[in-house]
Amino acid sequence: MSTVQIPNLIAGEEAVGDGFERYNPADPAELVAVAPASGAEAVDAAVTAAAEAQPGWAALPAPARGAILLDAAEILRGRHAARDLVREEGKTLTEARGEVRRAIDVLRFFGAEGWRLGGQVLPSSLPDTMVHTRREPVGVVGLITPWNFPIAIPAWKLAPALIGGNAVVLKPAELTPLSARHLTEALVQAGLPAGVLSVVHGSGAVVGEALVRDPRVAAVSFTGSTQVGMRIERAVQERRGRVQVEMGGKNALVVLDDADVEQAARIAAAGGFGLTGQACTASSRVICTPGVHDDFVAALAKEAARYRPGNGLADGTLMGPVVSEQQLGTITAAIERATAEGATVAAGGEAPEGLMLAPTVLSGLSQENTAAREEIFGPVVAVLSAADLDDAINLVNDSRYGLAAGICTRSLAAAQRFAAAARVGVVKVNRPTTGLDLNVPFGGVGDSSSNTFREQGAVAVDFYTWSKSVYLGWEG
């Protein structure tokens, strides 16, 4: 397959450049894409173009804006984005197809929102007066997106921003420029006016920093690491901009004595090893009560053997490679530290070749083990013990993160207690912690999120708009 030269898109014009070379993580000899290493001047030009284009885009009726999103969905459907996503990010083909399908559905969902976007009519205490509210776009929006969902996450940020009448400057992850290109090309081909969407490739330290600091950027939405997200949150708040950050997680799956152990192991494996564990909602720790702990560790180790890493384009591959050498180094160092702190490797732990890391099960951990507290972002699941449901809930909540949590149980009472007590944004019962319907609000608490505005679902538009109250009076 040929290498793709990925350009910046600014004011409707494309500009190619060298700087970032992306190789296939399953085949490091294959150069997949080359993207520019842009400087701050490119961000300045993109923001200028967005500021000029935004009023005209906002003046277009919302149903007409939605029609462009709907057309973009059909264009994206006709592209071969899934195979490129596998080559660039490393997912399996099944996972990549699901992600592209998600991006298509997100465009369709928010395209239809164009017919529903509006305010409220409210009663007034004054005679001969009507009160209504209007949604107004915030203006220019900066989006900074990660490599682990390189087409779905840009879609679920871009779509509500655009339907809300904003102009957008997107900085995709350096590792995944090609997947973002499929999405943005579909929007341009659907008729998005020049300047309404600009795409600037480059490093977070240069392009991301310039975007965050620009006072003309009214709002910034970021998904990525907690460390970077907190820094962005502070920087945007200092200039009184609007900011939304979705960051890391240390998501727990509780397995009670009454659970079906084999089913619980399948759920944990899907949540911990699926997507190569490179998801913020991955099940990175499992908390078992005494009656199932040993049997569960054995069952999860057996499941781990099924997730042998391989090329995502090969038939039967359940788990792809780790995304990069840097990420592999981070994961293996975390495993080594966990064992040094007393954990036992019950399965996996080795990288047989290249970026192929065997799914890893750690057992015998204390709650203070680093692997039980800090995000690893790889196919590593730590199994801990709890005395009972109350103890398990305490362990779930004893974390600086609060994104997702799950429970495996046959007890409706236990499930309801857990759902009420777990301090997280998403609770799953007898389901993997990963995955969320696109119409469902998504976000966390604690160090997982800014915990202000939620992403996905109809409420996602709230971040990209503000409410104006209008009094209309008349003489009798």
N, C-alpha and C positions, 0 to 999 in steps of 0.2 A: 504494500500500500504506500502511496506517495505521502511525502511530508507536506503539510499545509502551512502556508505563510499567513499568520493571523494579523490583521491590521487593527490599529485604533480606528474608531469612528467618531469624528468630531464635526459638528455642523453639517452632517450629511456627507462628508468627505472621508475617504479611507486613506490611511497612511501606514505603510508597512515599516518595519524596522527590526533589527536584530537585538538580541539581549538575552531572552529566555528560550532555551531549548528544552522541549519536553519529550522524554523517551518513554517507551512502553514499559511499565513496571514488570510485566510478565516476560518481556523480551527486550532487555536493556540495549540491544544493538539497533532497535528500530526507533528512529527519530520520527515522532508523530507530528509535532507542531513547533513552529518558531514564532515568538511574539515579541513585541517591542519592550524594551526596558525604558519606559517613558520617564520624563522628568516633570517637575512642578509646572513648567510652562504649558505642557499638554493639558494638565488639570485646569489651569487658568483659562485656556481656550475653550475647553469643554464646558466649564461653568458659565463662561460668557455666552456661549451659544445657547445653553439651556435657559439662561435668564431672558434672552431675547425671544426664544421660541415659546416659553411657557404661557404668556398671556393669550396668544392665539389658540394654543391647545386647550386651555381652560375655557375659552369662549365657545369651543365646539360642543354641541349638546352631548351630554353623557351617553345617550344611546349610540351616537355616531362614534364616539371614542370606543365604546364597547364593540361595535361592529369590526373595528380594526383588530381588536384582541381575538375576536371569533375567527376572523380570516387568518390571523397568525397561527391559531391552533391548527387549522386545516393545512397550512403550509408546513408547519413543523411535523405534522403526521406523515407527510410525504417525503421527509428527509431521512437519511440513514444515520440518525444521531446516536442510536444505541450502540452500534458497533464501534463508532469513534469514541464513545464514552468508555467502553471497555478498554480500548487501546490506550486511552489517556489516563484513566483513573484506576483501572484494575478490577472493577466490579465483574461479577459474572454477567453473561448476556441476559439471563433472566432478570437479574437485579437492575441492569441498565434499561431494559425494556420497560420495567415497571416505573423507573424514574422518569423516563421520557413520557410515558403515559401520564404520569402525575403532572408534568409540566403542561402537557396538552390540556388536561382537565382543569388545571388552575386557570389557564387563559380562557377557557370556555366559561368557567364559573364567574370570573370577574367581568368577562365580556357581557354576560347576562345581567350582572349587577348594574350595568349602565341604565337599565330600564327601571331599577329600583332605587337608585341613588337619589336621596332627597332628605328633607328635614321633616319636621312635625308641625302640625297646626295645633296651637294650644289656646285654652280659654284665657281671656283677659278680664281683669277686674274693672276695666274702664268700659263705659258704654260706647257703642259704635266703633269698636276697635277689634281688629284681628291681630293675633300674634302668630308668627311662624318662624321656624328656624331654617337656616341655609347651611349646607356644607361648602366650605371654601377650601381650595387647595392651599397647602403650606407654601408652595413655590418651587424652588429647586431642591431636589432630594439627592443625597449621596448614598449609594448602596455598595457595601463591601461584603463580598460573598466568599465562602470557603470552597475547598477542593473536594470535600467528601460527598456532596450532592451538587455537582457543578452545573446542572441544568434545572433541577427542581427548585433549589433555594433562590437562584436569581429570578425564576418565574414567580415564586410566591411573594417576592418583594416588588418586582417590576409591575406585575399586573394590578395590584391595588393602588400603587403609586400613580400609574398611568390613568386608571379609570377615575381616580380622584382629581385629575386635571393638572398634575404636576409634571415638570420636566425632570429627567433623571440623568445622573452621571453614574455609570456602573464601573466598579473596579473588580473584575473577576480575580480569582486566585491564580497565582503564577503557574501552578502545576496543571491547571485545566482550562487553557484558553480556547480550545477547540469546541468543547461542549457549550460554553457560553456563546460562542460564535453561531452555533446552530440556532439558538434561541433568538439572538438579536437580529440575525439575518431574516428570520421569519417575520419579526415585527416590522422591519424596514420594508420587506417585500409586500407586506400587507397594507402599506401606505402610511406608516407613521411619518409625520412631517419631519424634515431635517431639523436637527437641534433638540428635538423633544427627548431623544435618547442618544447619549454619547457613551462610548466605551473606551476606557483608558487602561491599558495593560501596564503593569510595572510592579514594583515591590511595595509592600505595605509601608515601609519606612519612608518612601519617597511619595508615591502616588496616594496611598492611603492617608498619610500625614497631611499632605496638601489639601486633600478633599475635606478632611475633618476640620482643618483650621480655617478654611475659606468662609468669611462671614456672610457671603451670598448664599451659602448652602443652608437652607432653613432647617433641614432635618437630615439625620444620618441614621441608617439602619445597618447593623453589623451582625454577622454570625461568624463565630470563630472561638479562639481560645479565651479563657477567663482573664488571663493576664492582659492581653491586648484589649479585650472588650472593656475592662475597667478603666484602662488608660483613655480609650476613646470616649467613654461616658463622661469622665472628668473634663476632658478637653472641650467637648461640645457644650456641656453645662456651663463651663466658665464663660463662654460667649453667648449664653442664654439661648442656644439652639435646642431643638427637640431631638432626643436621642432614644434609640431602641437597640439594646444589645442582647443577643441570645448567645450563651456561652457554654461552658462545660457541664458535665454531670457525673455523678458517681452513683448510678442507678441501681437500686437493690430489688431483688426478687425474693420474696419470702416464701418458703415451702413448709407448710404445716404438716403435722403427723398424719392428718386425714387425707392428704393429697395422693393422687396417683403418681408414684415416683417416676415411672417411665415417661409419662406425659409431661411431668414437671421438667425432666431432663431435656426433653425435646423443646419445650418452651424456652428454657434457659439457653440451650445451644443456638436456637434461632435468634434470640436476642443478644447473645454474647459473641457468636462466631459469624452469623450472617453479616453481610456487608464488611467482612473482615474485622468486625468489632469497631470499625471507624465511623461511629455514629454517636452523636451526643446523648441519644436515648438508649444506648447499648446496655445490656444487663451485665455490668462489670463486677457485681458482687451478688452472691446468693446467701441468704440467711436461713438456715435449716433448724427446725426444732429436733430434739434428741432422737425421736423415734424413726426419723427418716434420714438423718445426716449421713451415715456411712453408706447406706444403699444409694442415696442420691449421688454422692461423690463417684461411686463406681458406675452408675448409670450415665452421669455426665461425661466421664472419661471415655465410655463406650461411644457416646454421641460425638465426642471430639474427633474420634478416629474416622468418622464419616466425612468430616469437613477437611479432607486433605486439600491443601492449597494447590492451585494450578492455574493455567491460563484460562481466563474467563470466557474465551471464545470456544474452548474445547467442550464437547458434549459431556455432561455428567459432573462438571465442576461445580461444587457447592460453595467454594470460597476462593476468592482471588488473592493476589499478592498484597503485601503492604504497599502503600502508595509511593514510598521513597526510601532511600538509604538512611536519611536523617530520621524518619519516623521509625524505621526498623531498629535503629540504634537506641532510640528513646524507649521502645517497648522492651527490648532485650535487657537494657540497663534496669528497667523497672522490675523485671522478673528476677534478675540477680540480686537486687536490693531486697526484694520480698523474701527470698530464700535466706539471705544473710540475717534478716530480722525474724527468722523462725518458720517461714512457710515451707511446705512440702510440695514439690511438683508432682501432681497426681497424673498428669498427662501432658504431652507436648513439651514446649519449652525450647525446642531447637529450630534452627533455620536451615533446612537441608541444602538449599541452593538459592542464590540470588535473593530476591525479596519474598520468598515463600516461607512464611513462619507457621509452624505447626500450631493449631489451636491449643491453648494452654489452660490447664485447670490447676489452681493453687488451693491447697487445703491446710488445715491446722493453723490458721491465722488468728491473731488477736485483732480486736477492733483498732488497736493502735498501729498495726502494720501499715506501712505506707501504701501497699497495694489495696488495702481496705478503705483508704481515705482519699487518695488522689487519683484523678483520671489518668488512665494509661492510653486510651484511644487505640486499641488493638485487640486481637482475638485472645484476650486473657480474662478469665473468670475466677474470682476469689470466692471460696466457699467458707462461710463463718457459721458459728453455732449460736443459738439462742435458747433460753430455757423454755419460753412459751411465747404466745402471741404478743403479750405486753412487752416482753423483753425485746422481741423482734422489732416492734414499732419504735422502741427507744433507739435501737441500733440504726434503723432507717433514718431517723431524724437527727441522729448524732453525726451530722455532716454539714459542711459549709455549702454543699450543693442542695438543690431541690428541684430537679427537673422532672424525673419520672420514677415510678416505683410500681412493682407488681406483687401479686400474691397468688399462690396456687393452693386451693382449698376446695373442699366440697361443702363447706359451711357458709350459708348465706349470711348468718350473723357475723362470722369472722370477717367475711369480705366487706360488709358494711362498716364494721368497726375500723377496719384498716383504711378504707376509703376516706372515712371521716378524720382519722388521726394522722395519716401520712402527710407531712409538710412538703408537698411536691405539686407541680402544676398538672401532671398527668398520672392517673392511676389505672392500672390494667389488672383485671381479675382473670386468671386462667388464660392469659394471652401474653405474648412477648412484649417487653417494654418498648420495643421499636415499632414505628409505624403509627400513623394517625390519619384519619380521614381528612380530606382537604377542607371540609366545611366545619371542622371542629377547631376552636381556638387553641393555640399552642404557645406555651411559654412556661417559665419556671419561677422559682423564688430563690432567695439567698444569692449565692454567687453564681447561679445558673442564668440569671436574667436581670435586666433592669426592672422587671416586674412593674411596668407601667402600662404599656400597650401590648396586646397579644397579636401574634401573627396567625395567618390562615383564617378561613371562615370570613363571614361578612364583617366581623369586627376588625379585620385587618385594615380596613379603610380608615378607621378612626385615627390611626397614627399619621396618616397622610393628609388629613383634613382637619379643619377647626370649625367650630359651630358659631354662627352669627344669629342673633335674635333680632327679628324685624317686627316693629309695631306699625300697623296700617290703620290709621284712623280716618273717619269721614264724618261730615256734618249730616245730621238727620234732615 
